[in-house]
Amino acid sequence: MDCFDCHNPQEFHGTETPYQDRYPLISKVSCLSCHQDQFQGPSAIGAHNVHGRDFQCQVCHAVLYKGCYECHIGKGSRSQLQFKIGKSLRPDRPYRYTLLRHNPIVRDTFEARLKDALPDYDLIPNWKDTSPHNIQRVTYRSRTCNGCHGNSRIFLRSEDLKPGDPRADEQVIVPNIPLKIEAK
């Protein structure tokens, strides 16, 4: 598949109107645009029946990968899981849980150029909803229930937040990691 199998080509060049992020510019394409059968009646996939529309499809079907971060804050680069499962704050999305990507911004990122450049720093999380396009039917998380249950490293937790992160990040953490499912 390529981009235009899901997206209209006109969405890629914007409208020259200032915008907060890219989501208002694109149509509300979702996996369910083509796979609506997954939620019409009982699905053959048990997790779809259990979790319904509470989870963005990418939570289970995006491939996890390690990415670099902290290069923008002058500390060199480190590697960690690029996505974490967290709470969605987007009112235009129907999901309670989504994949989050970390924006490597700290309060004084732009201080060398502009004093107090981020006056609302604590109001906006730097763990943001993401819509990764590296989708596979079977991933580590979708293979078994315990791909997520009992796997605390894939959820955004308070321990993942660093000193100096915006207070708004606390809104997207997952406080209770689902327990591992024991075989019967």
C-alpha positions as a printed Julia matrix, in Angstrom:
184×3 Matrix{Float64}:
   0.0     0.0    0.0
   1.08    3.58  -0.42
  -0.07    6.86   1.14
  -2.84    7.47  -1.39
  -4.55    4.15  -0.69
  -5.87    5.85   2.47
  -5.23    9.6    2.09
  -6.34   12.17  -0.45
  -3.28   13.73  -2.22
  -4.52   17.28  -1.47
  -4.06   16.65   2.27
  -0.28   16.65   1.94
   0.27   20.34   1.17
  -1.82   22.1    3.81
  -4.02   25.11   3.28
  -1.57   27.88   4.23
  -3.7    28.41   7.36
  -1.83   28.27  10.68
  -2.58   25.12  12.59
  -1.66   23.51  15.91
  -0.88   20.07  14.48
  -1.47   18.05  11.35
  -4.65   16.24  12.42
  -7.1    18.98  11.36
  -5.55   18.92   7.87
  -6.2    15.29   7.14
  -9.42   13.44   6.64
 -10.52   11.19   9.46
  -9.17    8.07   7.78
  -8.92    5.16  10.12
  -8.23    1.46   9.86
 -11.98    0.96  10.19
 -12.52    2.83   6.92
 -11.62   -0.48   5.25
 -11.89   -2.94   8.13
 -15.29   -1.99   9.58
 -16.2    -5.68   9.61
 -13.98   -6.09  12.69
 -16.6    -4.36  14.84
 -19.86   -5.42  13.25
 -21.05   -8.2   15.49
 -18.74  -10.62  17.25
 -15.26  -10.68  15.73
 -13.21  -13.82  15.25
 -10.46  -11.87  17.03
 -11.13  -12.1   20.77
  -9.27   -8.88  21.68
 -11.54   -6.91  19.35
 -14.56   -8.2   21.27
 -13.01   -7.48  24.67
 -11.5    -4.06  24.01
 -13.85   -2.82  21.33
 -13.12    0.72  20.29
 -11.29    1.67  23.5
  -7.92    1.17  21.79
  -6.57    2.86  18.7
  -5.83    0.08  16.19
  -2.11    0.96  16.21
  -1.87    0.13  19.93
  -1.84   -3.54  18.95
  -0.89   -3.42  15.28
   1.99   -0.91  15.02
   5.45   -2.41  15.18
   7.44   -1.16  18.16
  10.86    0.17  17.44
  13.61    1.92  19.33
  14.32    5.5   18.47
  16.77    8.15  19.57
  15.85   11.08  21.77
  17.34   13.88  23.88
  19.49   15.24  21.05
  17.46   18.5   21.1
  18.2    19.15  24.75
  21.97   18.98  24.51
  22.47   15.7   26.36
  23.51   13.55  23.45
  21.33   10.8   22.1
  19.82    7.84  23.93
  17.69    5.01  22.64
  14.37    3.81  24.0
  11.07    2.4   22.8
   9.63    5.03  20.49
   5.97    4.45  21.35
   4.22    3.96  24.66
   0.57    3.13  25.29
  -1.15    5.97  27.09
  -4.41    7.82  27.52
  -5.67    9.82  24.58
  -6.52   13.46  25.21
  -7.79   14.16  21.7
 -11.52   14.94  21.8
 -11.77   14.27  18.05
 -10.67   10.64  18.47
 -12.95    7.93  19.88
 -10.19    5.99  21.66
  -9.49    5.95  25.39
  -6.0     4.54  24.83
  -3.61    5.34  22.03
   0.04    5.2   21.13
   2.07    8.15  22.32
   5.32    9.51  20.93
   7.66   11.63  23.05
   8.47   15.16  21.84
  12.02   15.89  23.01
  11.29   19.38  24.31
  12.17   20.82  27.71
  11.17   24.16  29.2
  14.33   25.98  28.03
  14.75   24.33  24.6
  14.5    27.68  22.77
  16.03   29.96  25.43
  19.13   30.71  23.35
  16.9    32.34  20.72
  13.9    33.62  22.67
  13.47   34.25  26.38
  10.45   32.41  27.88
   9.55   30.91  24.49
   7.31   28.26  26.07
   5.14   30.1   28.63
   2.46   27.35  28.54
   4.98   24.52  28.8
   3.23   22.77  31.73
  -0.2    22.86  30.06
   0.59   20.65  27.07
   1.95   17.09  27.33
   5.11   16.28  25.44
   3.88   12.68  25.14
   1.51   13.14  22.19
  -0.97   10.96  20.32
   0.64    9.45  17.27
  -0.68    7.56  14.27
   2.21    5.37  13.19
   1.98    3.84   9.76
   4.15    0.75  10.43
   1.14   -1.55  10.7
   1.26   -5.34  10.73
  -1.54   -7.8   11.38
   0.54   -9.78  13.88
   2.91   -7.96  16.23
   4.48   -8.76  19.58
   1.45   -7.19  21.31
  -1.23   -8.8   19.14
   0.25  -12.31  19.19
  -0.96  -13.11  22.74
  -2.85  -11.33  25.51
   0.36  -11.14  27.53
   1.96   -9.07  24.79
   0.34   -6.23  26.78
  -0.95   -7.77  30.01
   1.84   -7.76  32.56
   4.2    -5.94  30.17
   4.75   -2.64  31.98
   7.53   -1.41  29.67
   5.11   -0.65  26.81
   2.79    1.57  28.88
   3.55    5.18  29.79
   4.05    5.16  33.56
   4.96    7.84  36.04
   8.49    6.34  36.18
   8.9     7.23  32.48
   8.47   10.93  33.19
  11.63   12.86  33.81
  12.21   15.81  36.13
  11.29   18.93  34.21
   8.72   17.23  31.97
   5.49   19.22  31.71
   2.94   18.54  34.43
   0.4    17.82  31.68
   2.22   14.52  30.98
   0.58   13.14  34.14
  -2.76   13.19  32.28
  -1.65   10.58  29.74
   0.08    8.01  31.96
  -1.55    4.62  32.51
  -1.7     4.22  36.29
  -2.77    0.55  36.38
  -0.99   -1.86  34.08
  -3.18   -4.84  33.18
  -2.07   -7.96  35.04
  -0.51  -10.89  33.24
  -3.05  -13.55  32.3
  -2.11  -16.91  33.77
  -2.79  -20.05  31.73
  -5.55  -22.25  33.12
